[in-house]
Amino acid sequence: MTLGVIAAAFVVKAAEKAGEKAIDAGAKALGKLGAWLRERFSDDKDGVEALKRVEEVPDSPSRVGTLADAINRRAANDESFKNELEALVDEVQAAGVNTGDVTQTVKNSTGTVQIANTSGSTISVGKAAGHSRTKPTAAPDDRD
């Protein structure tokens, strides 16, 4: 899963917690993450809009995906954003908040792949049989 997908899932949790008026370490950490994203996206119209739309309708997969994309774009282009976000995600997780089931959709020219319920799982991604263009792996070196 990408950092954006995880962070967007936590924004969904924050919206749900806000509705419940929960006052615990998890809610505080989620609130901190949401406030941080609002502040960091203050100069990014698309990011602000994506965050606002998820907070309005947190159970919309397309809105969550749009927010995840905005977060991933920013993280790819801003190392301090990425580092701070990783620290905040760690803080939310340490507070006991779990994203629950997260689905990440990847689209490409040959179709769509969805991955769900991957907690504690290993995911391998590759090309379908007959479409592989990978080179054969060399034998391991036997030298000590």
Secondary structure, DSSP 8 states (H G I E B T S, - for coil): --HHHHHHHHHHHHHHHHHHT--SHHHHHHHHHHHHHHHHTTT-HHHHHHHHHHHH-TT-HHHHHHHHHHHHHHHHH-HHHHHHHHHHHHHHHHTT----S--EEEEETTEEEEE---TT--------TT--------------
